Amino acid sequence: GAVVSQHPSWVICKSGTSVKIECRSLDFQATTMFWYRQFPKQSLMLMATSNEGSKATYEQGVEKDKFLINHASLTLSTLTVTSAHPEDSSFYICSAIAGNYNEQFFGPGTRLTVL
Amino acid sequence: GDSVTQMEGPVTLSEEAFLTINCTYTATGYPSLFWYVQYPGEGLQLLLKATKADDKGSNKGFEATYRKETTSFHLEKGSVQVSDSAVYFCALKDQGYSTLTFGKGTMLLVSP
């Protein structure tokens, strides 16, 4: 089946630093990748949609300068949280779709804790 | 806009009990409907899906039927196990679009 990985699975950083999270499709080429944020006991909030080779489309209310998304290849998208603050602490999940697939495949998530 | 409404949890059941988690939706057109499961500390896994009215999705003993007349996609299982304890998300995807709209999730806790 289609597998999506994320790295790291968890990260702890100091306030003011930047953190990069990778999302990879391991056995398929992902034309589109999505980044979600999930707060404790809440649903997934779509942050942005990224297509390979083009700029990401951000959802309303998501700061594009704070959450930098790069989809440089058909198997890799990165989310960089710049100048992280404690309120950015959350569970970040990516997903990917391939070509005409009608299904998103989700990564295992990355737990970010900003001290 | 599209929306998905799920029953609030947690749902607490004893092992071998019958499970129903209600899900209703609002959408234009003919969406595809999904149930995802999230185990503690993990990402989402697709549990089952249905792409048109009256379709029944099923997997691992779970079932859900796409009911257009009631705009519902309720999740059922005849006999739950402790290992089914997780958060269940109902979601929809409009035709021609790639983004998913999720419900708030329902936590299921199954005790031995």
Boltz contact constraints between the chains, C-beta under 6 A:
constraints:
  - contact:
      token1: [A, 32]
      token2: [B, 98]
      max_distance: 6.0
  - contact:
      token1: [A, 43]
      token2: [B, 102]
      max_distance: 6.0
  - contact:
      token1: [A, 43]
      token2: [B, 104]
      max_distance: 6.0
  - contact:
      token1: [A, 43]
      token2: [B, 105]
      max_distance: 6.0
  - contact:
      token1: [A, 44]
      token2: [B, 102]
      max_distance: 6.0
  - contact:
      token1: [A, 93]
      token2: [B, 43]
      max_distance: 6.0
  - contact:
      token1: [A, 97]
      token2: [B, 98]
      max_distance: 6.0
  - contact:
      token1: [A, 106]
      token2: [B, 43]
      max_distance: 6.0
  - contact:
      token1: [A, 106]
      token2: [B, 44]
      max_distance: 6.0
  - contact:
      token1: [A, 107]
      token2: [B, 43]
      max_distance: 6.0
  - contact:
      token1: [A, 108]
      token2: [B, 42]
      max_distance: 6.0
  - contact:
      token1: [A, 108]
      token2: [B, 43]
      max_distance: 6.0
  - contact:
      token1: [A, 109]
      token2: [B, 43]
      max_distance: 6.0
